[in-house]
Amino acid sequence: MLFKPDSTDEEKSKAPRKRSLLSRLLGRMVSLLVTLVILGGLGYLGWLAFQPKQNGGGGRGAGARPDLPVPVLAATPHVQDVPVYLDGVGSVRALNTVIVRSQVDGKLLKVNFVEGQDVKKGDVLGEIDPAIYQAQYDQAVATKAKDEALLANQKIDLARYEQLAATNAGSKQQADTQRALVAQQEAIIKADQAQIDNARATLGYTKIVAPITGRAGLRQVDQGNIIHASDTTGLVILTQLQPIAVWFSLPQQQIMRVNAAAAKGQLAVDVFGNDGVTVIDTGKLTGIDNQVDPTTGTLKLKAELPNASYQLWPGQFVNVRLKVETLPQAIVVPTSAVQRGPAGTFSYVIGEGDIVTAKPVTVTQQNEHEAVIASGLTTSDRVVTTGFANLADGAKVVVGKDDGPPAADLAPRKRSRNPDGKRGAQGEGQGKDGKKDWQGKDGEHRGRHEHSEGDQKGQSGPAPAPAAGGEQSGGAPKAQP
């Protein structure tokens, strides 16, 4: 028997299905909403990260606050005479170098110097056995004495023959012949004298003397050996160290500049030490080579330096600078004040209201410390020297005091917790023993500078700066283990 189901039962079976469908729709909407919230948050963070770069003009950092002034250090251009140098690389050479050789052969009896000893010109460095050369000298002296006795007898005969010829008692030819014999004997005596001089010089060569004042090197021949005049090594090598010479090179483009400066007067030459900064000796330019080396395109020059303390040694490589002129009354700024951009060199000039303006400048020359400005700045300007990281054209700055170089931290400092719950570096205001790590104005300047940076970045900085009297304001926080 068929029957129709009750309508209430059918509605009850459809109700759970509707509720499950509704719950699935709500779950999907919640998931979509959460996804949209996450994407919106990420987009907002990206916008925050990109917004400071747009507002900072490319010069301000991502964490900089545009409403705060940028801490900088400044300097004022000053006027002074600036020397112009040409830098080169050279080598030290002895002004004179002599290989002391023997001029005669013989046995080396004595060596009268110590290796590395300073000797003077004329000092006897070695002695050779003089026996043979003394005998030769004595023989030459004896020969001359014999010829002088013969000459005296011939002069007596000449006087007799001339007397006889005058009275026609003797032949005039015999007198003329005797006169020729006397002249011949006189020439022989002159030759004997020359032999004596030669023998005396040869005998003197048995004493080897120093031809120059200098320093002796290592001995090449030991005492007791036979030494020869043909030996290439010689007895010793002498080098003149005071004064000493430096040979250096400059690019060929500087030839006209060097010649023009040399025509005006003597040029000064400075030689640097191993650090490349300290001038260890100053001398004068003594020579310019007459041709350019075609392989390197450089010109060789020679300088002479006194070398009073033997700070220069032959064979040593050194850095050299040649002073060619002096720029009178030039405007000079610290090198750090000169910046380089796409359009060239410029400097940040602090104007009214401590607002900086980028001004183009022309630099004549510069080194590690100073730059010579040809145009763009005056002595009444103030230029920024430190603090360019967050600086841009038109930014407001606060100028600090550069009273001295900050003390360097040799190692990271232990982190401590300040009374306000923020972490900081222990010892930035006080050390563990309660004493101040920074003394005087230097510490005051560093404390203020770092404290201002901490305020700008919204981070915890070092302890407060010391007061004007050298005492810190408030007590230093005690370090927590």
Summary of the structure (lengths in Angstrom):
residues: 481
radius of gyration: 48.4
end to end distance: 91.7
largest distance: 212.2
contacts: 1329
relative contact order: 0.13
helix: 32%
strand: 31%
